[in-house]
Amino acid sequence: MMLSFFDQFMTPTLMGIPLIALALTLPWILFPKPMSRWLNNRLLSLQGWFVSGFTQQMLLPINLAGHKWALLLASLMMFLITLNMLGLLPYTFTPTTQLSLNMAFAVPLWLATVIIGMRNQPNHALAHLLPEGTPTLLIPILIIIETISLFIRPLALGVRLTANLTAGHLLIQLIATAAFVLLPLMPAVAILTTVLLFLLTLLEVAVAMIQAYVFVLLISLYLQENV
C-alpha cells in the first residue's frame, strides 16, 4: 500500500496510545546534567556558553522587570531546538509539525504578555491599538485592525513554526523519493539528487534552529512591549 507524503506527520501510536508524550519527554532526558565536580566537561561548558549568550542577547532590550522570563524563554528555546533537530533523524516524529502543539506553546505565552501589560500599564497597552495622530474618521477602523492584528499574533507564531518545519520535511521526502526512483534509471542524476538532498538536510538543520530562535524572539518582543 502506498503511503501519503503527509503520513509522516501523523502522531505515532502504540496499542492505540499516542506517543507524542514520549516524544516531548525525550529531549529533557538527552540534556546533559550538571555534575558535582569543580570543572564541567566540554559539552556542559558549550551548553552553558550557548544558553548564557542567547539569554543576554535576548534580554538586552528588555528592562529588569522582564528578566524574570529568562529561565522560561531559555528553556523553551532549548526544548524547541532539540525537538526540531530530533525530528530530522530517520524514523522519528517531529511534534512541532503539529499546529495544535505549537498553538499550545504560543497562546499561553502571548496571553501572559498581554495580561502583564494590561495589569502593569493599561494606558500604554491600550495605546498600541491607536497610533498617535490618527484622523478622527479612521479611529474606529484602526482600532478594529490593531485589535485583529493583536489576536493574530499567537496564530502567526504557531503557523510559522508548523509551516516551515512541514515544508522542509516534505521537501526532504520528495527529493529522497526521487533519488531512490532515479537510481536504477539514471545513476548520475540520482547522485546529483543525493547531493542536493544532503545540502537540503544541512539547510533544514539551520531552519530547525532558526525557527526555534524566531519563536522565542517574537515572544520576547511581545514581552518588551508590555513590560
Long-range contacts (C-beta under 8 A, 24 or more apart in sequence): 5-170, 5-173, 5-174, 6-170, 8-93, 8-169, 8-173, 9-94, 9-97, 9-98, 9-166, 9-169, 11-93, 11-98, 12-93, 19-93, 20-93, 20-95, 20-98, 20-101, 23-83, 23-86, 23-93, 23-95, 24-83, 24-95, 26-86, 27-78, 27-79, 27-82, 27-83, 27-86, 28-79, 30-82, 31-78, 31-82, 51-78, 54-213, 58-216, 58-217, 58-220, 59-220, 61-224, 62-220, 62-223, 62-224, 62-227, 63-227, 65-120, 65-227, 66-220, 66-223, 66-224, 66-227, 69-220, 69-223, 73-216, 73-219, 73-220, 76-105, 76-109, 76-215, 76-216, 76-219, 77-212, 77-213, 77-216, 80-105, 80-161, 80-211, 80-212, 80-215, 80-216, 81-208, 81-209, 81-212, 81-213, 84-165, 84-208, 84-209, 84-211, 84-212, 85-205, 85-208, 85-209, 87-165, 87-169, 87-208, 88-172, 88-201, 88-204, 88-205, 88-208, 94-165, 94-169, 96-161, 96-162, 96-165, 97-162, 97-165, 97-166, 97-169, 98-162, 99-158, 99-159, 99-162, 102-157, 102-158, 102-159, 102-161, 102-162, 103-154, 103-155, 103-158, 105-157, 105-158, 105-215, 106-154, 106-155, 106-157, 106-158, 106-215, 106-219, 107-154, 107-158, 109-219, 110-153, 110-154, 110-157, 110-219, 110-222, 111-154, 113-219, 113-222, 113-223, 113-225, 113-226, 114-150, 114-222, 114-226, 116-223, 116-226, 116-227, 117-225, 117-226, 117-227, 118-226, 120-226, 120-227, 121-226, 125-225, 125-226, 128-225, 153-218, 153-222, 157-215, 157-218, 157-219, 160-211, 160-214, 160-215, 161-211, 161-212, 161-215, 164-207, 164-211, 165-207, 165-208, 165-211, 168-200, 168-203, 168-204, 168-207, 168-208, 169-204, 171-200, 172-197, 172-200, 172-201, 172-204, 175-200
